[in-house]
Amino acid sequence: MNATDRFLTRLGRRRDEFLREHFGAAWGWYERLTAVCTAGLVHRWRERCLRACGVRPGARVLDVGTGTGSLLLLALPRLGPTGLGVGLDVSREGLLAGRTVAAATGTPTRWVQASALPLPFRDGSFDVVFVGFALRHLGAPGAVLPEFRRVLGPGGRLGILDFLRPRPGLLGWAGLAYLFWIVPVICLALSRRRAVYRLARYLPHSILDALKSDQLSDELRAAELAIEEERSLCAGIVWLFAARVPDAKPAPTAGDRAEWQGERPEMLSASTAACRRR
């Protein structure tokens, strides 16, 4: 049994149940929680992720595990009115919060309530896929990364910004100690909410079970993605990976693109349709 399972067993919760309940209850505090966990550096790291992905005007972008859309909302000004931003998450509350903010940007957006396994999109639907601090929650990387590659078009780019398990060493373990013992106390003091505290306690356990950087590199190559950037952003715990799909397949036809932008109903869940009507 890994560290995350032991933590959840003590609470008597299944992982999917815990994540759905606690993320749903903590969305109003999640940005503050992320800022505390990253000592306020998260905005700079997200900007760097977008630059590494080459987000450009007119691109079709998918943010997996979008939450309230923090990373996607940062990308929208780069996409402009001819681009398309799609946020996917299992939490309806987070999607509704992101949709409200995105309405003022002028860039077309879609908010999809669904799991990452499988992604509810056709092959080659996107130019860029990124995932910010959520890869650990989506499933086995050996299953998730090929899904990311499947929905990327030829030459498409994948950006991963996440906590990874640090290599043995004083700096990495000091960072984990900060996340285990300091961050939960700060989050409880600021929020006065048990859900926020428990979520802050859960996150470092999930980092203990995360891949190491060299393991993630191997998984990306196994998914036939060419790594363009691999960089530690903080203490060997926060990492940025950028990878690219080889230009081996023909680009989507105009008809394929029109059909995607027309939103075939089977691509969106019923819960997503409800989000869009509200």
N, C-alpha and C positions, 0 to 999 in steps of 0.2 A: 504494500500500500504506500502510495507516495505522500508527500507532505500535504498537498491540497486535499486529498481524500481523507487523511487523518483529521485535518481541521474540520471538514464538513461532517465527518462521522460524529465528532464531539457535539456538533450542533444538531445532529439528527436530520440533515438535509442532503438531498441530491444536488449535484452540481448545477444542472439546468434550472432546477427549482430555485436554488439559492441566487443564481445570477439574475434570473428574471425578477424575482421579488426585490432584491436589494438594489440592483441598478435602477429598477423602476421607482423605488422610494427615494433614491439618492440623486436623481438627475439634477435637481436644483443646486446640488452641492458638488457635482462631479468635477466641474472645471476647477473649483477651489481645491478639491482633493488632489487633482492632477498637478496643480500649481505647487501645492505643498510637497508632494512626492518628488517633484523635479526641481525644487528650490527656485521656482519661478522661471526656469529656462525653457519650459515646454513650447512657448510661442516661437522662440528662435529655432528650436529643433524642427517644428512643423514647417517653417519656412524653408529650412534646408532640405527637408524631404521633398517638398514641391519642386524645388530647383533641380534636385537630383532626378526627379521623374520627368523633367522637361515639359511641365504643364504649359500649354500654349493656347492662344485664341482658337476657338472652334473645335477643341478636342472633346471627346466623349470620355468622361471620367467616372469611375466607380470607387466609392469609399466603403469598404467592407468593415462591419462593426462600427458604424459611424457614430452611434450614440446620439448626442444632440447635434452632431454635424460639425464639430469644431474644426477638423482638418478640411472637410469639404467646403465649408463656408469660407475658409481662407483661400481656397482654390478658385472660387467662383469669379472674382474680379479678373483673374487671368484668362478665364474661358470666354468671357464676353457674351453678347446676346446670341452668337451663332454656336456656342458650345452647349454641352449638356452635362449636368452634374447629377449623379445618382447616389443616394445614400441608402445603405442596406443595414438593417439591424433586426434583432428579434424583439426589441422593446418598442412598443407603440408609443409610450410616453416620450421617449427620446426623439423619435421621428417627428412627432407633432411639434416638439419644441424647435427642432431644426427647421422644419417646414415654415414655421412662423417667421423666423429670422430671414430665411432665404427669399421670402416673397418680395423683399425690398431691394434685392440685388440686381434684378433685370436679366439674370441668366436662367434659362430653363432648368428646372430641377425635378427630380422624381424621388419619392421616398418609399422604399420597399420594405415591408415587414416580412422577413424570411430568414432562413438559416443559410450559412455559407456552404453547406453540404446537402444537396448540390446547389450551386448558384442558379437562380431562375432566369437565366439569360442565354441567348443563342451564342454559338461559337463566334469569336471575333467581334463581339459587340462593342468593345471599348479600346480606346487608345492608351489609357492609363488606368491602372488599378493600384490603390494604396490602402494600407491598413495601419492605423495608428494606435499603438498600445492595446491591441485586441487579438493579435495572432494566438496568444496563449489560450484564449477562451473559445476558439472556433472549432477545434478538433485536431486530430493528428496532422502535423505538417505534411506528411507523406500523402495525405488525401486532399488537404486544403490547397497546397501550392499548385498541383496539377489543375485544379478548378480555376485558380487565378489565371494560369496560362491559357486554359481553354477559351476563356471569354475575352482574351486580349487578341487584337489583330496583329498581323505581321509587323515587326518593329515596335510593338507596344511595350510599354515599360511598367514594371512593378516596383512600388516603393514600400518598404517595411520599416516602421519606426516602433521600437518596442524594447521592453526590458528582457534581457537574456540572462541566463545563469552565469555568474562571473567565474572566471578561472580562479584557482586558489591564490590567495594573496591578501595582504593587509588592506589595500584600498578597496577591493571588491567586497570583502567581508564587513568593512566599516560602513559601506553603503547599504548593505543588507541590514546591519544593526540599526541604522537610521530608519529604514523602512519598517522594520519589525517593531521597534520600541518607541520611537519618537513620533513618527507620522500619525499612528492611530490616536495617540493622546492629544495631539494638536487638533486632529479632525473632530474628536469628541468634544473638546473644549469649544471649538468654533461652532459646531452644528447643533450640539445637544441632541443628536439623533443616534439611536442604536444602530439603525441600518447603515449609516455612514461610517460609524466606528467598525462595525463588522466587515464592511467592504474594505476598509483600510487594513484590517487584520488579514483578510483573505489575500489581498494582492501580493504581499511578499512571499506567502506560501506558494502562489502560482509561479513566482520567479524562480524559486528553488527547483520547480519541476520543469522549467522552460529549457529549451535547447541551449547549448553553448554556441558561440559564434561560429566555430568551425563545423559544428553539426548542422547549423542552418545553411552554411555555405554548401555542404554536401547535399542537403535536401533540395536546394535551388537548382543545383546542377543536375540532380536526378530528375527534376521536373523539366529539364531541357531549357533552362533559363540561363542566360549569360550574365554573370555578375559584372556590373560596371563600377559599383562603389560599395565598399565594406568598411565601416568606420565606427569606432567607439566614440560616443559623444560625452559619456560621463562614467568614470570609474570602472570601465569594463562591464557596466550593467546596462546602460542605455546604448542601443546600437541603431545605426542606419544602414540599411541594405537597399541598393538599387540594382535591378536586373532588367534584362531586355529579351524579348522574343526575337529569334532570328528571322530575317526577311526571307522565309522559305515558302510561304503560301501567298496566293494572289490576294490583293486587297479586296474587301467587301465591295460588291457592285452597288450602283446607285439605288437599285431596287431593294437590296438588302438593307441599306442605310435608311431608306424611306420607310421600310416596313418596321425597323426598330424604332425610328422616331415617331411612328404612328401608334406605338404602344399596343402590340397585340395583347388582348385581355389575358391570355394564359400566362403571360410573363409576369403578371402582378398578382399578389395574393388578394383575397377578399378584404383582409384587414387593411391592406394598402389603399384599396379603393375607398374604404371608409375614411382613412386619414386624409385623402385628397378632397373628399366631399366636405370635410368640416371647415 
